[in-house]
Amino acid sequence: MFEPSYDSYAACASMAGAVPRLVRLHPPDWAYDADELDAAIGPRTRLVLLNSPHNPTGKVFTRKSSRISPSCAAPTTSWR
Protein backbone atom coordinates (compact mmCIF):
# COMPACT_ATOMS: atom_id res chain seq x y z
CA MET A 1 0.00 0.00 0.00
CA PHE A 2 1.40 3.37 -0.96
CA GLU A 3 1.46 6.19 1.57
CA PRO A 4 0.21 8.73 2.11
CA SER A 5 -3.04 6.90 1.51
CA TYR A 6 -6.73 7.34 1.99
CA ASP A 7 -7.31 6.53 5.65
CA SER A 8 -9.87 3.79 5.12
CA TYR A 9 -7.53 1.58 3.03
CA ALA A 10 -5.42 0.44 5.99
CA ALA A 11 -8.50 -0.02 8.18
CA CYS A 12 -10.26 -2.13 5.53
CA ALA A 13 -7.16 -4.24 5.00
CA SER A 14 -6.78 -4.82 8.74
CA MET A 15 -10.45 -5.74 9.12
CA ALA A 16 -9.92 -8.34 6.38
CA GLY A 17 -7.01 -9.84 8.32
CA ALA A 18 -4.27 -8.31 6.19
CA VAL A 19 -1.13 -6.64 7.48
CA PRO A 20 -0.47 -3.55 5.34
CA ARG A 21 3.12 -2.98 4.27
CA LEU A 22 3.63 0.67 3.41
CA VAL A 23 5.72 2.13 0.59
CA ARG A 24 6.32 5.84 0.74
CA LEU A 25 5.54 8.12 -2.21
CA HIS A 26 8.21 10.81 -2.25
CA PRO A 27 7.39 14.47 -2.95
CA PRO A 28 7.48 16.61 -4.98
CA ASP A 29 6.42 14.23 -7.79
CA TRP A 30 5.01 11.53 -5.46
CA ALA A 31 7.08 8.75 -7.02
CA TYR A 32 7.87 5.47 -5.32
CA ASP A 33 11.32 3.98 -5.06
CA ALA A 34 11.45 0.56 -6.77
CA ASP A 35 13.86 -0.80 -4.14
CA GLU A 36 11.47 0.22 -1.35
CA LEU A 37 8.63 -1.53 -3.18
CA ASP A 38 10.76 -4.67 -3.65
CA ALA A 39 11.60 -4.65 0.07
CA ALA A 40 7.93 -4.39 1.05
CA ILE A 41 6.85 -7.39 -1.01
CA GLY A 42 7.31 -10.79 0.54
CA PRO A 43 6.05 -14.37 0.28
CA ARG A 44 2.75 -13.49 1.96
CA THR A 45 1.99 -10.52 -0.33
CA ARG A 46 -1.39 -10.90 -2.00
CA LEU A 47 -2.09 -7.39 -3.27
CA VAL A 48 -0.30 -4.22 -4.31
CA LEU A 49 -2.78 -1.36 -4.16
CA LEU A 50 -2.03 1.36 -6.69
CA ASN A 51 -4.83 3.76 -7.45
CA SER A 52 -4.50 6.47 -10.07
CA PRO A 53 -5.19 9.25 -9.59
CA HIS A 54 -3.74 8.55 -6.18
CA ASN A 55 -5.79 9.61 -3.19
CA PRO A 56 -4.90 11.89 -1.37
CA THR A 57 -1.97 13.25 -3.43
CA GLY A 58 -3.73 13.50 -6.81
CA LYS A 59 -0.71 11.85 -8.47
CA VAL A 60 -1.60 10.37 -11.85
CA PHE A 61 0.74 7.47 -12.52
CA THR A 62 2.04 7.07 -16.05
CA ARG A 63 1.70 3.75 -17.83
CA LYS A 64 5.39 3.11 -17.14
CA SER A 65 5.26 4.02 -13.44
CA SER A 66 2.09 2.03 -12.86
CA ARG A 67 3.70 -1.20 -14.02
CA ILE A 68 4.89 -3.17 -11.04
CA SER A 69 8.06 -5.08 -11.81
CA PRO A 70 7.50 -8.80 -12.37
CA SER A 71 10.44 -9.40 -10.04
CA CYS A 72 8.28 -8.05 -7.24
CA ALA A 73 5.71 -10.79 -7.75
CA ALA A 74 8.07 -13.64 -8.64
CA PRO A 75 8.74 -14.92 -5.09
CA THR A 76 5.05 -14.89 -4.16
CA THR A 77 1.98 -16.85 -5.10
CA SER A 78 0.14 -13.67 -6.06
CA TRP A 79 -1.52 -13.31 -9.43
CA ARG A 80 0.56 -11.51 -12.05
N, C-alpha and C positions, 0 to 999 in steps of 0.2 A: 504494500500500500504506500502510495507516495504521500509525503507530507510537505507543506501543510495540506490537510484534507478536510473535507466536509465532516463535521463532528459526528454525524450518525454512522459513518462507515465503520469506524472502529467498534462502536457499540453494537452494531448489527453483527459484525464478524464475531465478537466475543459472545453474544447471545447464541450464535450458531455453534459455539464450541471451538472457534478458530483462535489462534494466537497471532495477531497482526505483527508483521515485521515491517518496520518503517524505513523508507528510502527518502532521503531529503531531496527536495527540488531546490536548487541554488539560484538565488536572485543574481543579477537583475533579469535574466532571461528564463528563469525557472526551469533549468535543464537538470536532468539527473546525471550522475556519474555512473558509467557502466560498471566500474569496479565495485561501487557501493551496491548496485543492484545485484551483481553476481554474488556478493557476500551475504546478501539478505535471503537468497534463494537456497533452500536446502532440500533434503530428501522428503520432507513432509509438506513441501509447498504444493498447494493445490490451485492457487489463483494468484495472478498478478493483476491488480486493479489499476487500470489506466483509463481515465475518462478525459475526453477532449471535446469541447474546452474544459480544462481542469477547473474544478471548484475547490477552493475559493480564489485561485490566482487569476483565472481567465486565460491561462496559457493554452494556446492551440498548438498541439503537437503536429509536426510535419509527418508525412508518410514515413520518412526515414527514421525520425526520432520515436515514432510510435511502434516501430518494429522491435520486439524484444529478441535479443540474440538467442538463437537455438541452443547455444552452449549453456544458457541459463536453465533451460528446461531439460537438458540431456540427463542429468543425474537423478531426475525425479520421475515419478509415474504420471505426471500431469499431462493433459492433452496438449498437443502442439499443433 
